[in-house]
């Protein structure tokens, strides 16, 4: 086996690499799961992975929101604290709504998992909505910081790069729509 590093924009604490399996021989006793069930096993794993990714995304968004609100209280612009500008108040309001909504969707999905309920639809909706909206929160925080936010000197810039990477893990935004669309159509087929 050999590896080749890949250099990412964000998530610097987690290395990325290509893995090459040269002359690897596997035997039947090394098989995971039942024969013919590997794809379904992988799909069930994705449901859990999506929840984990969104949990991380909520944490990143919460940190960005807190940083942006603190900065808006401290930064003086046009003779008054930045948070007194109506546009900043609107950004902070929308950020709080997005974080709270995503957190509640995450809790619902995790509760369903804990109670052995199917979550194919819920985990895909959570990933599609939660990753996008939490990234938007961090993007708004970056907007509040303006040029300073687009640096690695402040945490919000680093959070932004990390959150963007979470948009791919566990399936892209477009794949989540594909999964959700089929499940929603089935859900209401007999309605």
C-alpha angles and dihedrals in degrees: 000000000000136000138209119201122239117205115224132201093227141007091062093170091066115064120221124205145156113248121211121197107203119185093349116162121194127196130210092255089062092061117120115221129343123327111267094016099088097102093051090046089054092048092052089050089054090058091060093040091054091054091049092050092050091047088056091045091053089052092050091048093047090052091049092048092050092047093048094048091049091048091048089055093050103038115088115208126171090358098306140071112286093238090067090068109100094226091055090049089052092050092049091048093050091046092054092048092050094048094047093045093049092047091053092049088050092050091049092050093047091048089053090050091049089052094049094247120148112263105178092118096036096049092049092047090047092051094045096045101030100048092045096046095043090050088051089053091054090045089053090049088053088051090054090052090046114189093355089059092059092068135080088236092085125049096238091067091053092044089053093055092046094048092051089058091054089062088076104041116096091014135323127272090257094051090051089056089051092051093043096045093056092046094047091050090052092045093057100031093107097034 
